[in-house]
Amino acid sequence: MAVPTTREQCAALDAVDPLAPLRKEFTLPVEGIYLDGNSLGVLPVRTPEVVRRTVEQEWGQGLITSWNAAGWTELPHTLGAGIAPLIGAGDGEVLVCDGVSINLFKILTAAMRMRPGRHTVLGERDTFPTDLYIAEGVTGLFEGARSVLLDSLDDLDAHLDEGVAAVVLSHVDYRTGVLLDMAGITERVHRAGALMIWDLCHSAGALPIDLTACEVDFAVGCTYKYLNAGPCAPGFLYAATRHHDAVRQPLTGWFGHAEPFAFRPEYQAAQGITRFMTSFPPLLALAGLRATLEIWEQVDLDQVRAKSLALTELFMARLADLEIVTPREPERRGSQVAIRYPDGFPVVQALIERGVIGDFRAPDLMRFGFTPLYTSYTDAWDAAEALREVLASGEWRAERFHRRGAVT
Ligand SMILES: *Cc1c(COP(=O)(O)O)cnc(C)c1O
């Protein structure tokens, strides 16, 4: 498909877009274009009703009976089963609970225990820092263990020796949008006898993923970015069935116990993925995930991927004179475009005042996320035009665009 060169061509693509009908499922800002769904996804129209029902009926009326009658106890599994097809996982391999950092802590510690005698965790220096902080925390608990950060994945093979217990990588880089070769890297890691842990925060819901075909060991991911479950909704974790019996995770709370309501003093891990539970995840936040998964059931991820690539290609083509750090090759990029611009912070603020919401990632990247369920081709066109105008006019130089809040 040729990249559109006029706004009319974009409107024509929108008219035949098979995902266009899904846009009405989402509550979008009345004015403007939201290109930050890779940081916080938008509110599905159906979510307030599902949350209201959970609060008023299940909590307000059902009270304690809702644990059984409303299926609360099963939610970490039933919602995990809803995520499974989006990431190529099998039955009983996905659990919804905790944040990404905590899930990574549990998985990485379990992985270290599965590879006694191996003391190294490999990661990428530029990855989302919480993953590195957790790797540092976990290796700090094992005598002689250390976390080694690669400056480039070109160095991966050189570091993959018999001392490596696990490798933790982001499938799509949160800053640059680089998409890694999950199958190839997982295979290389396995050949070295190490375990592979993927962070899917920027790929789940953005592109098809096949954890089973790639023989991935473990994975973690977010539900509040591309999946639109709502601010701080719990994350998910994946553990391949072949590892379930061997896994011993460190946060041995009662919900990971074989019989939590037997109230015995000794811990005994539950069978299967349930042993990754610690506490029960916040129920009201699970309601947001429940609502959005009803939409995802109707979504064809191949269509999502095709449109995502077309939107990012269009945006990059309109801004080709800027320093785009996101790869132009489709097989190497996720669903966002990052542009290096030293004054990116005030430029993004000036764009936000024009109603185009992207974000800035230090030290110098402007980041624009493309969420095919609710972003149109004309949106991508208009956003690129707005950015061109902000840069051409120099309006971003105004003092008010230089003030920073706590969250960028
Ligand atoms: C968003 C994100 C997280 C979030 O971690 P939490 O512990 O859930 O706050 C972790 N890793 C990556 C790569 C992310 O993009």
The ligand as an SDF file (V2000), in Angstrom:
LIG
                    3D

 15 15  0  0  0  0  0  0  0  0999 V2000
    5.2740    0.6170   31.7090 C   0  0  0  0  0  0  0  0  0  0  0  0
    6.3830   -0.3320   31.9400 C   0  0  0  0  0  0  0  0  0  0  0  0
    6.5760   -0.9540   33.1830 C   0  0  0  0  0  0  0  0  0  0  0  0
    5.6730   -0.6230   34.3390 C   0  0  0  0  0  0  0  0  0  0  0  0
    6.0490   -1.2110   35.5310 O   0  0  0  0  0  0  0  0  0  0  0  0
    5.0840   -1.2100   36.8000 P   0  0  0  0  0  0  0  0  0  0  0  0
    5.8480   -1.9140   37.8340 O   0  0  0  0  0  0  0  0  0  0  0  0
    3.8220   -1.9330   36.3960 O   0  0  0  0  0  0  0  0  0  0  0  0
    4.7850    0.2070   37.1480 O   0  0  0  0  0  0  0  0  0  0  0  0
    7.5990   -1.8810   33.2910 C   0  0  0  0  0  0  0  0  0  0  0  0
    8.4080   -2.1820   32.2420 N   0  0  0  0  0  0  0  0  0  0  0  0
    8.2500   -1.5750   31.0300 C   0  0  0  0  0  0  0  0  0  0  0  0
    9.1480   -1.9320   29.8910 C   0  0  0  0  0  0  0  0  0  0  0  0
    7.2460   -0.6370   30.8590 C   0  0  0  0  0  0  0  0  0  0  0  0
    7.1000   -0.0360   29.6750 O   0  0  0  0  0  0  0  0  0  0  0  0
  1  2  1  0
  2  3  1  0
  2 14  2  0
  3  4  1  0
  3 10  2  0
  4  5  1  0
  5  6  1  0
  6  7  2  0
  6  8  1  0
  6  9  1  0
 10 11  1  0
 11 12  2  0
 12 13  1  0
 12 14  1  0
 14 15  1  0
M  END
$$$$
